Amino acid sequence: MAYVPPASSGAAIQAKNKPIVYFVGFTAALAGLLFGLDIGVISGAEQFIQADFKISDADISAIVSALLWGAVLGTFISGYFAKSLGRRKTILLSAVLFVLGSIACAFAPNHHVLILARFFLGIAVGMASFTAPLYLSEVAPQNIRGAMISMYQLMITVGIVVAFGSNTYFAEYAVIDGQTGGHWRWMLGIIVIPAAIMFAGVYFLPESPRWLVLKGFRDQAVKVLQMLMHGDEAVAREIADIEEGLKVKQQGLGLFMANKFFRNAVFLGVGLQVIQQLTGINVIMYYAPRVLGEAGFSSVSQQLWGTVIIGITNVLATFIAIAFVDKLGRKPIMYAGFITMGVAMVTVGIIFNSGSDRSSALDLAAMVSLLIFIVGFAMSAGPIIWILCSEIYPLAARDFGVTCSTATNWIVNAIVGATFLQLMSGIGAGNTFLLYGGMNILFIIYFLLFVPETKGVSLEKIESNLLSGIPLRKIGR
């Protein structure tokens, strides 16, 4: 999950968008699909990896979190590549790294090599998760800005459910090397195919018009905009907005040191990303079979089919955000999401604490509660945190704010992935879920005190309000 900077807000809103816009957006969003696949495959493969290599839970946690630490590095270096090579070429580079990393994971001879391969793959995830949404935001018309950002999140959820389905296939139906059953090497290696497809698709996409203008290729930028937009007048206005925006020199660190209002915005973005990860979503996504095992689904088959149901629910619920984020606003949906997630997590915790000899009805209630949690996250914190982080930074320091918030997301993600199994063994599964449930309720207070509503407000107005000293929660007015 990655930073999604906004499209130029000064451009005129188009009444009707060209079909090519949606094709470009869908193709670039395939990077989200690959990210989702990487989240999903490790969930189903980890038990087979542990049995094959005869390693501990701590080693499995290291394998899971290695990709996330690699993504931290990928986030820090992606800005350089996106600026020097261009958005399109950086996405192509990430696709190549996806292919190489997936092959390395599939052929890892031991868990140490697998950890290194997952770290390398994480670099690709970090680069794609930064650059693909950046590219999307620079080609998306303003009137579908929120929806296009949410589309990237949707592709992540699609990738997760595809991975869960692939894991189930290899675990139950595939006959590989004369053996029937889970074969984790194929689970991890299958990502080569969609990575190659993404490379082929992105190869034919145009470069970002903003990057072209930045590098002095104004005529090429005009041709790209003519392909994406209706009318020469709209293209001229967009070019003028881009050129005006590029006059603002990026001064992120300097502004951070000199301006307390910008510092507040950076801290807000960091806080939002911490919140997204501490909702507990990746506890379920990375360790879904184990969580389902705690919920009474004892067989590997039941656990893997349960992950498929979780993945499908995640995909479908994301459409709620796409449909309503630009209509109802960010905060109302977030409040509903936090309440839904908090109640669901607390319910799961209470059921888990009732003991392993509980009735099948309680096991079913735990599964339903997990699905309700997924709905709550997918319709709120999944996409909307990224939307908010794309709207609160001033133009002159956007790159700096982006890097801080995105790196925070990956760091906290890695910490959650690395500590969940130890947390469960230390305080118990039930108390672990009660802890996450309680945090979701507390996050409502954070949103009430600090987070602005940004629906329907121009980015320039948000920036003006922020730098004039208006309290954070009011900068969207």
C-alpha positions, 0 to 999 in steps of 0.5 A: 500500500503506497503513497498516492499523490494527487492530480493537478487540482487546478485543471478544469474538470471534464464532463466526460472522460476518454475511454483511454483514461480508464485503460491507462489507469487499469494497466498502471494499477496492475502494480497493485495486483502484484503487491496483493499477490505478494501479500496473499501467497505468503499466507498460504505458503508459510505452513509448507515452508515451515514444514519443508525447512523445519524452521521456527515461528520466528523464522517464518516471521522473518520471511514474512517481514523481509519483503516489508523491510525491502519495501521500505528501501524501495520507497526511499529509492523510488523517488530518484528513479521516478524523477530520473528515468520517468514514471513509466520506466520505473514501473517497468523496472519494478516489473523486472525486479518482480520477475527476478525476485519471484524466481529467486523465492521459488528456487531458494535452497534454504530459509536464509536465501528465501529471506534475502529473496523476499527482501529483494522482492520487497524492493520491487514492491516499494518501487511499484507502490510509490511510482504506479499511484504517482503515475495514475494521479498524474494522468487521472482527471480531477473528477475521478481522482478519488476513484482512481486512487481507490482503483489501485487499492482495489487491484491490491485486493484482487491480487490477494484473492487471486493469490489465495485461490492459487494457494488453494489450487496448489495445495489441493489439486496440483500434482507436482513432481509426482506429489499431491499437496501444497508446493510452496515453490510454485505458490511463490513462483507463479507471480512471474506470470502477472509480472510479465503481463504488467511489463508488457502492458506498461511498455505501451503506456504513455509517459506521465505528462507532468514528468515530460514537462519537467524534463523539457519535453513539452511537445510530447506532453501535449501529445499525451494530453491530447490522447487523454483529454477532450479539446485543445482548450482543456489540454492548454489549461492542463499544460499551463497548470503543470508548468505553474506547479513546476515553478514551485521548487521542492523544499521538503526538509527545509520547510519541515525544519522551518514551518511548524504547520507543515511539520504538523501535516507530516506528523498527521500523515505518519499517524494516519499510516500507523493507524492503517497498519494497527487496525490489524488488517495484515495480521489477517492477510499474512497469517490467515490460515493460522487465524482461521485455525484458531477459529476452529478450521482445523484442516489445511483445506478448510483454512485455505478455502477460508482465505479465498472467502476473505479475499473475495470479501475484501475485493467486493467491499472495496467497491463501497469506498470507490462508490461513496468516497467522493460523495459522502466524504472521507471521515464519515466512512472512516468512522463507520469503518473503525466502529465495524472493525473494532466491534468485529475484532473484539468479538473475535477476541472474546470467542477465542478466549472462550476456549478451544472446546467451544461450539461450532456455532461460536466458530462460525461466529468468529469467521463471520466476525473476521469477514465483517472486519474485512468489510470495515477495512476495505471500505474505509482505512484501506483506500481512504488513508491513502487518499487523505495522505495525498491531499494534506501536503503543500506542493513545495514539500509533497515529495518529502511528505510522501516519503515520510508517510509511505516509509512509515506504512512499510515500517509499521507493516513490517513490525506487525508482520514480525511480531504477530506470532510472538504476540499470540504466543505471549498473550494468547490469540484472544487477547491479541485480537482484543488489543487490536479491537480496542485500538480501532475504537481509540482511532475514532478519537484521533480522527475527531481531533486531528483529521480534516474532511477534504471532500470537494475542497481544492488542493490549493485551498487545503494548502493555503489553510494549512500554511496559514495556521488553521488547525489540522482538522479544519484545513479542509474547510 
